[in-house]
């Protein structure tokens, strides 16, 4: 799942297994699944399925289209975005969804490729979907309503001419989990108020932070064992759909 303020950003991309071939493209994070539009293809159009050596020398090679709509072959794509505070990006389980190729023109055109990924990890490069993370911070829609953290007080003067709003960061709340093993911490912070001539806006952001007590979890394990169950719990508690809106993962050897 992507966590970035930009929805469609340009950058340079390459296969994790081949860092020598780098191509330009656009990464679209506004869709349900991350979409990468490449100026040139990164994955081959055909794959070899058989090779038969001939008695007199040479060989007969059989090829078939590499793109499979039913069971597509997936790969890991690394990239460097051209803007943003977290420019490194990893596309996990990316597969081809379309190609464009021009044949029979005077200009040598390698074509273009469109990839779709299971998720995008913004802020680091990992080898594959088996990468494990020891910490995760997740936000949900309606999390602030469910957590109902204290710390905001309002005082209105007797004559109504003065109003004082005080905000105090509440102490984190934590509990132990057995599956996945670790600590779940509810934290809240208040960004700097937005002051204008019309007034000031005071916001409260609540997040859930998970700290693993084992070797960490993969993104899929985090999603299945932590994110999805908590999303259902909050939705039932506030009687409103409460999907995750951001997931940040961290491990000492990954974040860049």
C-alpha positions as CSV (number, residue, x, y, z in Angstrom):
1,X,0.0,0.0,0.0
2,X,1.4,3.4,-1.0
3,X,1.9,6.2,1.5
4,X,2.7,9.3,-0.4
5,X,1.1,12.7,-0.9
6,X,1.6,12.5,-4.7
7,X,-0.8,10.3,-6.7
8,X,1.0,10.1,-10.0
9,X,4.7,10.8,-10.1
10,X,7.5,10.3,-12.6
11,X,10.7,8.4,-12.0
12,X,13.3,5.8,-13.1
13,X,12.5,2.1,-12.7
14,X,14.4,-1.2,-13.0
15,X,13.9,-4.9,-12.1
16,X,15.3,-5.8,-8.7
17,X,17.1,-8.7,-10.5
18,X,18.7,-6.4,-13.1
19,X,19.7,-2.9,-12.0
20,X,21.7,-2.2,-15.2
21,X,18.6,-1.6,-17.4
22,X,16.8,1.5,-16.2
23,X,13.8,3.1,-17.9
24,X,11.6,6.1,-17.3
25,X,7.9,6.0,-16.4
26,X,5.0,7.2,-14.4
27,X,3.8,5.6,-11.1
28,X,0.0,6.0,-10.4
29,X,-0.9,5.5,-6.8
30,X,-4.4,6.8,-7.0
31,X,-5.9,3.5,-8.0
32,X,-6.8,0.5,-6.0
33,X,-3.6,-1.2,-7.2
34,X,-0.4,0.7,-8.1
35,X,0.0,1.2,-11.9
36,X,3.4,1.7,-13.5
37,X,3.4,3.1,-17.1
38,X,6.9,2.6,-18.6
39,X,8.3,4.4,-21.6
40,X,10.1,1.1,-22.5
41,X,9.4,-2.5,-21.5
42,X,11.2,-4.0,-18.6
43,X,9.8,-7.6,-18.9
44,X,10.2,-9.7,-22.1
45,X,7.3,-10.2,-24.5
46,X,8.2,-13.9,-25.1
47,X,9.6,-16.7,-23.0
48,X,11.5,-19.8,-24.2
49,X,9.7,-23.0,-23.5
50,X,11.8,-25.5,-25.5
51,X,15.2,-25.8,-27.2
52,X,16.2,-28.7,-29.5
53,X,19.8,-29.0,-30.7
54,X,20.1,-30.1,-34.3
55,X,22.5,-32.9,-35.5
56,X,24.2,-30.6,-38.0
57,X,24.6,-27.7,-35.6
58,X,22.2,-25.0,-34.5
59,X,19.0,-25.4,-32.6
60,X,15.3,-25.0,-32.9
61,X,13.8,-22.8,-30.1
62,X,10.2,-22.6,-29.2
63,X,8.8,-19.4,-27.7
64,X,5.4,-18.4,-26.3
65,X,3.9,-15.1,-25.1
66,X,5.1,-14.3,-21.6
67,X,2.0,-12.5,-20.6
68,X,-0.6,-14.7,-18.9
69,X,-3.9,-13.1,-17.9
70,X,-4.9,-16.0,-15.6
71,X,-1.6,-16.8,-13.8
72,X,0.7,-13.9,-14.6
73,X,4.4,-14.1,-13.8
74,X,5.3,-11.5,-11.2
75,X,8.5,-9.6,-10.4
76,X,9.8,-7.0,-8.1
77,X,10.5,-3.5,-9.5
78,X,12.7,-0.9,-7.9
79,X,12.4,2.8,-8.7
80,X,13.6,6.3,-7.8
81,X,10.9,9.0,-7.9
82,X,11.8,12.4,-9.1
83,X,10.1,14.2,-6.2
84,X,8.8,13.7,-2.7
85,X,10.5,13.2,0.7
86,X,10.6,9.4,0.2
87,X,11.9,8.9,-3.3
88,X,12.8,5.2,-3.2
89,X,9.9,2.9,-4.2
90,X,9.4,-0.9,-4.5
91,X,6.6,-2.5,-6.5
92,X,5.9,-6.0,-5.1
93,X,4.5,-8.8,-7.3
94,X,4.2,-6.6,-10.4
95,X,2.9,-8.1,-13.6
96,X,2.2,-7.0,-17.2
97,X,-1.3,-5.8,-18.0
98,X,-0.7,-4.3,-21.5
99,X,2.0,-3.5,-24.1
100,X,2.4,-1.1,-27.0
101,X,4.7,-1.9,-29.8
102,X,5.3,-0.2,-33.2
103,X,6.5,-2.4,-36.0
104,X,7.7,-1.5,-39.5
105,X,8.7,2.2,-38.9
106,X,11.9,4.0,-39.7
107,X,12.4,4.8,-36.0
108,X,13.5,2.0,-33.8
109,X,10.8,1.9,-31.1
110,X,11.1,-0.7,-28.3
111,X,7.5,-0.1,-27.3
112,X,5.9,0.6,-23.9
113,X,4.7,-1.5,-21.0
114,X,2.1,-1.1,-18.3
115,X,2.5,-3.0,-15.0
116,X,0.2,-3.5,-12.1
117,X,1.5,-4.4,-8.6
118,X,0.1,-6.0,-5.5
119,X,1.3,-3.0,-3.5
120,X,3.9,-0.2,-3.5
121,X,6.4,0.3,-0.7
122,X,7.3,4.0,-0.8
123,X,10.5,4.9,1.1
124,X,12.7,1.9,0.6
125,X,13.9,-1.0,-1.6
126,X,13.3,-4.6,-0.6
127,X,14.1,-7.8,-2.5
128,X,10.6,-9.4,-2.7
129,X,7.3,-10.0,-0.9
130,X,9.1,-12.0,1.8
131,X,10.7,-8.9,3.3
132,X,9.9,-8.7,7.0
133,X,9.2,-5.6,9.1
134,X,9.5,-5.2,12.8
135,X,7.4,-2.0,13.1
136,X,4.3,-0.8,11.4
137,X,2.2,2.4,11.8
138,X,-1.3,2.4,10.4
139,X,-4.1,4.9,10.2
140,X,-7.8,4.1,9.5
141,X,-10.7,6.3,8.6
142,X,-12.7,7.0,11.8
143,X,-9.7,6.0,14.0
144,X,-9.8,9.3,15.8
145,X,-13.6,8.8,16.5
146,X,-13.0,5.3,17.8
147,X,-10.0,6.1,20.0
148,X,-11.6,9.3,21.4
149,X,-8.2,10.3,22.9
150,X,-8.4,13.1,25.6
151,X,-6.4,16.3,25.7
152,X,-8.4,19.1,24.0
153,X,-10.1,21.6,26.3
154,X,-12.2,24.7,25.4
155,X,-12.8,27.7,27.8
156,X,-15.3,30.4,26.9
157,X,-15.3,33.6,28.8
158,X,-18.3,34.7,30.8
159,X,-19.1,37.5,28.4
160,X,-18.4,35.4,25.3
161,X,-15.6,37.7,24.1
162,X,-12.7,35.3,24.7
163,X,-12.3,31.6,23.8
164,X,-9.2,29.6,24.8
165,X,-8.5,26.2,23.3
166,X,-5.9,24.0,24.9
167,X,-4.4,20.9,23.4
168,X,-2.3,18.4,25.4
169,X,-0.8,15.3,23.9
170,X,-2.4,12.3,25.6
171,X,-0.3,9.5,26.9
172,X,-0.1,6.5,24.5
173,X,-2.2,3.4,25.3
174,X,-0.6,0.0,24.8
175,X,-1.7,-3.6,24.9
176,X,0.1,-6.9,24.3
177,X,-0.9,-9.2,21.3
178,X,-0.3,-12.9,21.0
179,X,-1.0,-13.2,17.3
180,X,0.9,-11.5,15.9
181,X,3.2,-11.4,19.0
182,X,4.0,-7.8,19.9
183,X,2.8,-4.6,21.3
184,X,0.0,-2.4,19.9
185,X,0.2,1.2,20.8
186,X,-2.5,3.9,20.3
187,X,-0.7,7.3,19.8
188,X,-2.1,10.7,19.1
189,X,-0.4,14.0,18.0
190,X,-1.5,17.5,17.1
191,X,0.1,19.1,14.1
192,X,0.9,22.8,14.1
193,X,-2.4,24.8,13.9
194,X,-3.2,26.4,10.6
195,X,-3.6,30.1,11.5
196,X,-5.4,32.6,9.2
197,X,-7.2,35.9,9.5
198,X,-10.4,33.9,9.8
199,X,-9.2,31.8,12.7
200,X,-7.2,28.7,13.5
201,X,-7.7,25.0,12.9
202,X,-6.6,22.4,15.5
203,X,-6.5,18.8,14.3
204,X,-5.8,15.6,16.0
205,X,-4.2,12.6,14.3
206,X,-4.4,9.1,15.9
207,X,-2.3,6.2,14.7
208,X,-1.9,2.6,15.7
209,X,1.7,1.4,16.0
210,X,2.7,-2.2,16.1
211,X,6.1,-3.5,17.4
212,X,6.9,-7.1,16.7
213,X,8.4,-9.2,19.4
214,X,9.6,-11.8,16.9
215,X,11.4,-11.6,13.5
216,X,8.8,-9.2,12.1
217,X,6.0,-9.8,9.5
218,X,5.7,-9.5,5.8
219,X,3.2,-7.0,4.3
220,X,0.7,-9.8,3.6
221,X,1.0,-11.0,7.2
222,X,0.6,-7.5,8.5
223,X,-2.5,-7.0,6.4
224,X,-4.1,-10.4,7.3
225,X,-3.3,-10.5,11.0
226,X,-3.4,-6.8,11.9
227,X,-4.8,-4.3,9.4
228,X,-7.9,-6.2,8.3
229,X,-9.1,-7.4,11.7
230,X,-8.7,-3.9,13.2
231,X,-10.5,-2.3,10.3
232,X,-13.5,-4.6,10.9
233,X,-13.4,-3.8,14.6
234,X,-13.4,-0.1,14.1
235,X,-16.2,-0.3,11.5
236,X,-18.4,-2.3,13.9
237,X,-17.6,0.1,16.8
238,X,-18.5,3.3,15.0
239,X,-21.1,1.8,12.6
240,X,-19.2,3.2,9.6
241,X,-16.8,1.8,7.0
242,X,-13.3,2.3,8.3
243,X,-10.7,1.2,5.8
244,X,-7.0,1.8,6.2
245,X,-5.7,5.0,4.7
246,X,-2.0,4.5,5.2
247,X,0.4,1.8,6.3
248,X,4.0,2.6,7.1
249,X,6.5,-0.2,7.8
250,X,9.9,0.0,9.2
251,X,12.9,-2.2,9.8
252,X,16.5,-1.2,10.5
253,X,17.8,-2.6,7.3
254,X,15.2,-1.3,4.8
255,X,14.2,2.3,5.4
256,X,16.1,4.7,3.2
